[in-house]
Amino acid sequence: MGHRANFVLIRGGEAAAYYDQWAALGSTYAFAGGPADATAAAEQAEPTKELLDWAFAEAGFLLDFDEQVAIVFGQPEPIDPDEFGKFGAEGVAPVSEVDAALERGPLEFLKCIAPRWAGWQLIWNERGVDAFAAHLARRGIGSISTQSRKHPEDCVIEAFQA
């Protein structure tokens, strides 16, 4: 059991991967906070050299600082704004607006958090770690092992240039 998540950070053509058994329910909120918040959350997880199988990774994100591309997936569990109210204080929509945007759909979520991601291409890709694997392969980064592609063909993919 658990709420498993994978994270990938790419800088200078080098990738670092992370795994957390319980982070899936909150990782989308960390991502919503922008690159610094997302990086801090990822780096709190356990380093790994292998991404989970698509069927077992419930959430996560990939941040490619070289290309300013961010890929995210997963549905968070709604949280108490008092526990995570920093969005409003830092110029991003309050948690209630982030939750409302998530309810309206992935593209609305990306638009809602875009002020924290200026210049980044934000991608919501329900293929999850399979999307991470494709990005790593396109970049020619082989230092992280990936599973065989297994995601269903009808996954939601949305993109937004912040």
Secondary structure, DSSP 8 states (H G I E B T S, - for coil): ----EEEEEEETTEEEEEEESSTHHHHHHHHHT-HHHHHHHHHTSEEESB---TTT--EEEEEETTTTEEEEE-------TTTSTHHHHTTS--HHHHHHHHHH-HHHHHHHHGGGGTT-EEEEETTTHHHHHHHHHHHT--SSB-------TT--EEEEE-
